[in-house]
Amino acid sequence: GRRALPVRAALTFTRPAEAARLLADPDTAPTALSDGTPRRPVFALPGQGSQHPRAAAGLAAELPDFDTRVRECLGMFSDALGTGLITMWQEETDPAAVARTVHAQPLLFSVEFALARSLGVLGVEPAALVGHSVGEVVAATLAGVLPLADAVRFVARRAELMQGMPPGRMLAVAAGEDVVRELLVPGVAVSAVNGPGQVVVGGPAESVAAFREILAGRGVQGRLLSTSHAFHTPMMAPAVAELTDLLAGCALRAPEIPVLSAATGRPLTDAQATSPRFWAEQLVEPVLFGHALDTLAGEEPARILEVGPGQALSSLIRRHPGLRDAGHRAVGCLPRPADAADGDRTAFLTALAHAWCDGADVEWEALPRPKDAHRVVLPGYPYRRREFWLPYAAGGRPAAAPSAAGDARDVVPEQAPREAVPEEPAREAPAPGRPVLALPGWRPDRH
């Protein structure tokens, strides 16, 4: 096909009849449209809470390499945990079963890792990575910090240990981080800062309930989350030592792709990446995803692709004023759970469309397609060639001075106003006299 130019538009559809209808309608808005701002791809990897039954299963038939990689990862997790995770991914319909930490984290890791690799096959490689909780482990694996086998062992044991910790509660608070920290009661800790006015706290159930009453007295809204444990709080402390020892036997390396760490809100350093304790202690430290977004807002504009189930991170990113004002844009690669039944393919293609319109060199030919499908090149700008002869009287004298409307043009766009170029019924030889070469702007009285 023709070389892709900077100004681009893309339209997604589910069947040929829909494509014909959309293309024929002059009021159809494209799925994605370039706005003159090139954006580098940045992958955002979600954490626990984004999982749902059969997440991304609809892409298995669409992207064979995705299906292969998910099965590879889940097979490794199944060996480590003694659980049939491949069957669970394909067939489980109970959200409660999928939400168990020992299942949710391996499922999320597998889907996100495979989805990121599939994007790479299609030409969309991340310029940077940012992850939320276990999503940061996926980011580290994609960046080459952890080999896949070591990452699977770490996430499997991490999930087992977190599942085995004492139960707790988590509360989403619609207030600033400083306000929340000032009001904290013993036993309750900040577990996540997701953005301006979006803080999550956690701790023992009775302590969280007491803190919620304090918030209500100040007119601050607090919403209990559907979690079994208080993740990223000191309640996870008993797991840190074992995970540190486990990672000490892994081949940790400096990142090959920049990673914005949600543990610090800053770029991941080589020293942090290669420190077993840095990764283990994330269980007891808050996820500073909002701080990481603050850092990202100061960098060149990005098309942030949420590479995982749901669109929770995309929503956070769209609401972040610094990112929005700096020209960053977000799109989810997978649909929200309510739309997942038949929306996996549409959401994935929509993300590709946005990445392409922002400048990514998407390898469309790498997308699987039906045997009878053909990629066609649409015609370019329609030009119509015409020839015009200037009228001359006998003896070579001008019959009359041509008007501006009669200026000679040897190539005329199809869209030119008809009255601007006189239509000759047929090509005729010039009247007797000297031959004249018709040139744009030529006048018979100018030599």
Long-range contacts (C-beta under 8 A, 24 or more apart in sequence): 1-375, 1-377, 2-377, 2-380, 4-356, 4-361, 6-34, 6-36, 6-38, 6-359, 7-34, 7-36, 8-32, 8-33, 8-34, 8-356, 8-357, 9-33, 9-34, 9-357, 10-353, 10-354, 10-356, 10-357, 11-353, 12-346, 12-349, 12-350, 12-353, 14-345, 14-346, 31-350, 31-353, 31-354, 32-350, 32-353, 32-354, 32-356, 32-357, 33-357, 34-357, 34-358, 34-359, 37-301, 37-327, 37-358, 38-301, 38-358, 38-359, 39-301, 39-302, 39-303, 39-327, 39-328, 39-329, 39-358, 39-359, 40-127, 40-128, 40-300, 40-301, 40-302, 40-303, 40-359, 41-119, 41-124, 41-125, 41-126, 41-127, 41-302, 41-303, 41-305, 41-355, 41-358, 41-360, 42-126, 42-127, 42-128, 42-129, 42-130, 42-296, 42-302, 42-303, 42-304, 42-305, 43-116, 43-119, 43-126, 43-128, 43-129, 43-130, 43-139, 43-142, 43-304, 43-305, 43-307, 44-130, 44-131, 44-132, 44-135, 44-304, 44-305, 44-306, 44-307, 44-313, 44-314, 44-317, 44-330, 45-112, 45-116, 45-129, 45-130, 45-131, 45-132, 45-135, 45-136, 45-138, 45-139, 45-307, 45-308, 46-108, 46-112, 46-131, 46-132, 46-135, 46-306, 46-308, 46-309, 46-310, 46-312, 46-313, 47-108, 47-131, 47-132, 47-133, 47-134, 47-135, 47-136, 47-287, 48-101, 48-104, 48-105, 48-108, 48-133, 48-134, 48-231, 49-225, 49-227, 49-312, 50-108, 50-308, 50-309, 50-310, 50-312, 50-313, 51-98, 51-99, 51-103, 51-104, 51-107, 51-108, 51-309, 52-95, 52-98, 52-309, 52-310, 52-337, 52-340, 53-92, 53-93, 53-94, 53-95, 53-98, 54-89, 54-90, 54-91, 54-92, 54-93, 54-340, 55-89, 55-107, 55-108, 55-111, 55-309, 55-310, 55-334, 55-337, 55-340, 56-111, 56-114, 56-115, 56-309, 56-334, 56-344, 57-89, 57-90, 57-344, 58-340, 58-341, 58-342, 58-343, 58-344, 58-345, 59-115, 59-118, 59-344, 59-345, 59-348, 62-344, 62-345, 62-348, 62-368, 63-118, 63-348, 63-368, 64-368, 65-117, 65-118, 65-121, 66-114, 66-115, 66-117, 66-118, 69-110, 69-113, 69-114, 69-117, 69-118, 70-110, 70-111, 70-114, 73-106, 73-109, 73-110, 73-113, 73-114, 73-148, 73-152, 74-106, 74-107, 74-110, 76-148, 76-149, 76-152, 77-106, 77-109, 77-110, 77-152, 77-155, 77-156, 80-152, 80-153, 80-156, 80-157, 81-106, 81-156, 81-159, 81-160, 85-110, 99-226, 100-163, 100-228, 101-159, 101-162, 101-163, 101-228, 101-229, 102-159, 102-160, 102-163, 103-159, 104-159, 105-134, 105-155, 105-158, 105-159, 105-162, 106-152, 106-155, 106-156, 106-159, 108-134, 108-135, 108-138, 108-308, 108-309, 109-134, 109-137, 109-138, 109-151, 109-152, 109-155, 111-308, 111-309, 112-138, 112-307, 112-308, 113-138, 113-141, 113-142, 113-148, 115-307, 115-308, 115-333, 115-334, 116-142, 116-307, 119-305, 119-307, 119-333, 121-363, 121-366, 122-352, 122-362, 122-363, 122-364, 122-366, 122-367, 123-360, 123-361, 123-362, 123-363, 123-366, 124-305, 124-352, 124-355, 124-360, 124-362, 126-257, 127-257, 127-258, 127-302, 128-257, 128-258, 128-259, 128-260, 128-296, 128-299, 128-302, 129-257, 129-258, 129-259, 129-260, 130-259, 130-260, 130-262, 130-289, 130-292, 130-293, 130-296, 131-259, 131-262, 132-262, 132-287, 132-289, 132-313, 133-231, 133-232, 133-262, 133-282, 133-287, 134-158, 135-308, 136-259, 136-261, 136-262, 136-263, 136-282, 137-279, 138-308, 139-259, 140-255, 140-259, 140-268, 140-273, 140-279, 142-257, 143-255, 143-256, 143-257, 143-258, 143-259, 143-268, 143-273, 144-253, 144-255, 144-256, 144-257, 145-252, 145-253, 145-254, 145-255, 145-259, 145-268, 145-273, 145-274, 146-250, 146-251, 146-252, 146-253, 147-250, 147-251, 150-247, 150-250, 150-251, 153-246, 153-250, 154-243, 154-246, 154-247, 154-250, 154-279, 157-242, 157-243, 157-246, 158-239, 158-243, 158-283, 161-236, 161-238, 161-239, 161-242, 161-243, 162-229, 162-231, 162-236, 162-239, 162-283, 163-228, 163-229, 165-229, 165-235, 165-236, 165-238, 165-239, 166-204, 166-229, 166-235, 167-205, 167-228, 167-229, 168-202, 168-203, 168-204, 168-205, 168-208, 168-227, 168-228, 168-229, 168-230, 168-233, 168-235, 169-202, 169-203, 169-204, 169-205, 169-208, 169-209, 169-224, 169-225, 169-227, 169-230, 170-200, 170-201, 170-202, 170-208, 170-224, 170-225, 170-227, 170-230, 170-231, 171-200, 171-201, 171-202, 171-208, 171-211, 171-212, 171-222, 171-223, 171-224, 171-225, 172-198, 172-199, 172-200, 172-222, 172-223, 172-224, 172-225, 173-199, 173-200, 173-201, 173-215, 173-220, 173-221, 173-222, 174-198, 174-220, 174-221, 174-222, 174-223, 175-199, 175-215, 175-220, 177-290, 179-220, 183-211, 183-214, 183-215, 183-218, 184-211, 185-210, 185-211, 185-214, 189-230, 189-233, 189-234, 189-286, 190-286, 191-230, 191-231, 191-232, 191-233, 191-286, 191-287, 192-232, 192-286, 192-287, 192-288, 192-289, 193-286, 193-287, 193-288, 193-289, 193-290, 193-291, 194-287, 194-289, 194-290, 194-316, 195-289, 195-290, 195-293, 195-316, 195-319, 195-320, 196-290, 196-320, 196-321, 198-290, 198-316, 200-225, 202-227, 202-229, 202-230, 202-231, 202-232, 202-233, 202-235, 203-230, 203-233, 203-235, 204-230, 204-235, 231-283, 232-282, 232-283, 232-284, 232-285, 232-286, 232-287, 233-284, 234-284, 236-283, 236-284, 237-283, 237-284, 239-280, 239-283, 240-277, 240-280, 240-281, 240-283, 240-284, 241-280, 243-276, 243-279, 243-280, 243-283, 244-276, 244-277, 244-280, 244-281, 245-276, 246-276, 247-276, 247-279, 247-280, 248-276, 250-276, 252-276, 260-292, 260-295, 260-296, 261-292, 262-287, 262-288, 262-289, 262-291, 262-292, 263-287, 263-288, 264-288, 264-291, 265-290, 265-291, 265-292, 265-294, 265-295, 266-291, 266-292, 266-295, 267-295, 289-313, 289-316, 290-316, 290-320, 293-317, 293-320, 293-322, 293-323, 294-322, 296-323, 296-328, 297-322, 297-323, 297-325, 297-326, 297-328, 298-322, 298-326, 301-326, 301-327, 301-328, 301-329, 302-328, 302-329, 303-328, 303-329, 303-330, 303-331, 303-354, 303-355, 303-358, 303-360, 304-328, 304-329, 304-330, 304-331, 305-330, 305-331, 305-332, 305-333, 305-351, 305-354, 305-355, 306-330, 306-331, 306-332, 306-333, 306-334, 307-333, 308-333, 308-334, 309-334, 309-337, 309-340, 310-334, 310-335, 310-336, 310-337, 311-335, 311-336, 329-354, 329-358, 331-355, 381-413, 382-413, 382-414, 383-411, 383-412, 383-413, 383-414, 384-412, 384-413, 384-414, 385-410, 385-411, 385-412, 386-410, 386-412, 386-421, 386-424, 387-427, 388-421, 388-422, 388-424, 388-438, 389-424, 389-427, 389-428, 389-429, 389-430, 389-438, 390-430, 390-436, 390-438, 390-444, 391-431, 392-430, 392-431, 392-432, 392-433, 392-436, 393-431, 393-433, 394-431, 394-432, 394-433, 395-432, 395-433, 396-432, 396-433, 396-434, 397-433, 398-444, 398-445, 399-431, 401-443, 401-444, 401-445, 402-443, 402-444, 407-440, 407-441, 407-442, 408-438, 408-439, 408-440, 408-442, 409-440, 410-438, 410-440
